[in-house]
Amino acid sequence: MAINLETPKKLKPLVEQAHQVAENVFRPNSRKYDRAEHEYPKELDMLAAAIDGMSEGGGVSGAGAAGVRRSDNGSKAEDDGSTRNGSNMATCLSIMELCWGDVGLLLSMPRQGLGNSAIASVASEEQAERYKGKWAAMAITEPEAGSDSAAIRTTAKKDGDEYVLNGEKIYVTSGERADLVVVWASLDPSQGRAAIKSFVVGRDNPGLKLLRVEHKLGIRASDTANFALEDCRVPAEDLLGDPEINPKGGFAGAMQTFDNTRPLVAAMAVGLTRACLEETRRLLLEAGVDVDLEQPLATQPAAVSEYLAMEADYEAARLLTLEAAWMADNRKPNSLQASMAKAKAGRTCVDVALRCVRLAGAVGYTEHELLEKWARDAKILDIFEGTQQIQQLIVARQLLGKTSAELR
Ligand SMILES: Cc1cc2nc3c(=O)[nH]c(=O)nc-3n(C[C@H](O)[C@H](O)[C@H](O)COP(=O)(O)OP(=O)(O)OC[C@H]3O[C@@H](n4cnc5c(N)ncnc54)[C@H](O)[C@@H]3O)c2cc1C
């Protein structure tokens, strides 16, 4: 089976559609919602309705559209031997284009939250039907549990036909605007990671109390909410997956959904990196500096040499991201590649955005252009869904054959 690096023919219309959205909806509203932090980007409502229609036929989708289904024994479904460009590749390519437009607006797209990805991955048919058309955020992080998500302290106690949740959740993307929040909680903290389960909680549940919405460095169009769960009663049928504590399965399954979502965050970084490079190339040209690929590097201005070095990093990040998505679509274990892609793309995006600001000088630093905004937006892509250091840790564990207890 070989990987083909051309954009698959059947996905070209999708990439073109996503580019149109990025150019005609996201870019014109980019600065507006960077300034109007916490204001809902109402332009997205019409877009979301159109996308709902398109999604039925595999159209443009946001961060949380794709899920990963596993067979009952916990392994990925049987490989039928054919090469596929499935939903992971389609979502990655679509996200790259949309984030060329605006990362904050991509994250704000209704009904495309990370919680939707979790639901698409593990909900039963009955649950999937019940949550259909809803916007779901994902709440894992707590004040004492960030990188180490197994350390969460939120508890879920069974009481008749309900679970009662207590704890605190912070930094929930789309937490204020979503209809549902997928909350990670432990059935029994003494039993460690196997006891962690996810619960679908309605935003209107009186036990789910919004504490505040964060002010942020970048992606200011996207709302980031903090919650307290105070005797939050959730019907038992809103637990996702197996309600039993299974020391062998549970948590590993939850962690595996990251193998699908990390390439998507890498794709966001790739899209933003390309935006920075294209804008810088335009500004260099305006200043009379042309990037000429035909001429030897030694004969070209220093700015061109720097530009080409950044472009090489961009290509490496893009290829790693496509590889990780392709492997997910082809049912190949991709934890290593997903973390490599996320680490490389996250770091490249932050690095390139700042170097582009420097190359463009004052024009890059001021609000005349979007470069200064992109330099602020970039940083989160190297933090959420696992920081740079955590991705490197995962890569090291995989390459050295160490467990998380042996290397941390
Ligand atoms: C804008 C925004 C949106 C977010 N959205 C969501 C969301 O929707 N849902 C959600 O659940 N969470 C969300 N998060 C939380 C995010 O996933 C966490 O911030 C991230 O996992 C890091 O956790 P932390 O902030 O607690 O940092 P910590 O885990 O405390 O880490 C602090 C620093 O130490 C480093 N570090 C930690 N452990 C190690 C180690 N073993 N070795 C080396 N270095 C290490 C980290 O890389 C980091 O640099 C969001 C965060 C932000 C800022």
The ligand as a MOL file (V3000), in Angstrom:
LIG
                    3D

  0  0  0     0  0            999 V3000
M  V30 BEGIN CTAB
M  V30 COUNTS 53 58 0 0 0
M  V30 BEGIN ATOM
M  V30 1 C -7.4490 28.2530 24.6120 0
M  V30 2 C -7.4570 26.8980 25.2420 0
M  V30 3 C -8.4250 25.9820 24.8760 0
M  V30 4 C -8.4720 24.7310 25.4770 0
M  V30 5 N -9.4880 23.8610 25.1460 0
M  V30 6 C -9.6410 22.7170 25.8690 0
M  V30 7 C -10.8100 21.9080 25.7150 0
M  V30 8 O -11.6830 22.1670 24.8830 0
M  V30 9 N -10.9720 20.8370 26.5400 0
M  V30 10 C -10.0380 20.5060 27.4910 0
M  V30 11 O -10.2470 19.5240 28.2080 0
M  V30 12 N -8.9070 21.2430 27.6500 0
M  V30 13 C -8.7030 22.3410 26.8750 0
M  V30 14 N -7.5790 23.1300 27.0560 0
M  V30 15 C -6.5880 22.7370 28.0410 0
M  V30 16 C -5.3040 22.2300 27.4050 0
M  V30 17 O -5.4950 20.9890 26.7880 0
M  V30 18 C -4.2320 22.2130 28.5070 0
M  V30 19 O -3.9130 23.5680 28.7860 0
M  V30 20 C -3.0090 21.4420 28.1170 0
M  V30 21 O -3.2910 20.0750 28.0730 0
M  V30 22 C -1.8500 21.6690 29.0950 0
M  V30 23 O -2.2520 21.5030 30.4180 0
M  V30 24 P -1.9420 22.6130 31.5270 0
M  V30 25 O -2.3140 23.9230 30.9740 0
M  V30 26 O -2.5470 22.1750 32.8070 0
M  V30 27 O -0.3660 22.5830 31.6420 0
M  V30 28 P 0.5230 21.6170 32.5520 0
M  V30 29 O 0.1680 20.1830 32.2860 0
M  V30 30 O 0.4960 22.0960 33.9500 0
M  V30 31 O 1.9600 21.8820 31.9160 0
M  V30 32 C 2.6780 23.0920 32.1350 0
M  V30 33 C 3.9850 23.0060 31.3470 0
M  V30 34 O 4.7390 21.8440 31.7700 0
M  V30 35 C 5.0250 21.0050 30.6770 0
M  V30 36 N 4.9590 19.6000 31.1180 0
M  V30 37 C 3.9270 18.9970 31.7560 0
M  V30 38 N 4.2230 17.6910 31.9870 0
M  V30 39 C 5.4630 17.4760 31.4680 0
M  V30 40 C 6.3360 16.3380 31.4080 0
M  V30 41 N 5.9580 15.1540 31.9030 0
M  V30 42 N 7.5390 16.5140 30.8220 0
M  V30 43 C 7.9330 17.7170 30.3100 0
M  V30 44 N 7.1470 18.8230 30.3570 0
M  V30 45 C 5.9410 18.7030 30.9200 0
M  V30 46 C 3.9510 21.3030 29.6540 0
M  V30 47 O 4.3770 20.9900 28.3370 0
M  V30 48 C 3.7480 22.8040 29.8420 0
M  V30 49 O 4.7260 23.4930 29.1220 0
M  V30 50 C -7.4900 24.3690 26.4410 0
M  V30 51 C -6.4940 25.2880 26.7860 0
M  V30 52 C -6.4830 26.5370 26.2230 0
M  V30 53 C -5.4100 27.5140 26.6610 0
M  V30 END ATOM
M  V30 BEGIN BOND
M  V30 1 1 1 2
M  V30 2 1 2 3
M  V30 3 2 2 52
M  V30 4 2 3 4
M  V30 5 1 4 5
M  V30 6 1 4 50
M  V30 7 2 5 6
M  V30 8 1 6 7
M  V30 9 1 6 13
M  V30 10 2 7 8
M  V30 11 1 7 9
M  V30 12 1 9 10
M  V30 13 2 10 11
M  V30 14 1 10 12
M  V30 15 2 12 13
M  V30 16 1 13 14
M  V30 17 1 14 15
M  V30 18 1 14 50
M  V30 19 1 15 16
M  V30 20 1 16 17
M  V30 21 1 16 18
M  V30 22 1 18 19
M  V30 23 1 18 20
M  V30 24 1 20 21
M  V30 25 1 20 22
M  V30 26 1 22 23
M  V30 27 1 23 24
M  V30 28 2 24 25
M  V30 29 1 24 26
M  V30 30 1 24 27
M  V30 31 1 27 28
M  V30 32 2 28 29
M  V30 33 1 28 30
M  V30 34 1 28 31
M  V30 35 1 31 32
M  V30 36 1 32 33
M  V30 37 1 33 34
M  V30 38 1 33 48
M  V30 39 1 34 35
M  V30 40 1 35 36
M  V30 41 1 35 46
M  V30 42 1 36 37
M  V30 43 1 36 45
M  V30 44 2 37 38
M  V30 45 1 38 39
M  V30 46 1 39 40
M  V30 47 2 39 45
M  V30 48 1 40 41
M  V30 49 2 40 42
M  V30 50 1 42 43
M  V30 51 2 43 44
M  V30 52 1 44 45
M  V30 53 1 46 47
M  V30 54 1 46 48
M  V30 55 1 48 49
M  V30 56 2 50 51
M  V30 57 1 51 52
M  V30 58 1 52 53
M  V30 END BOND
M  V30 END CTAB
M  END
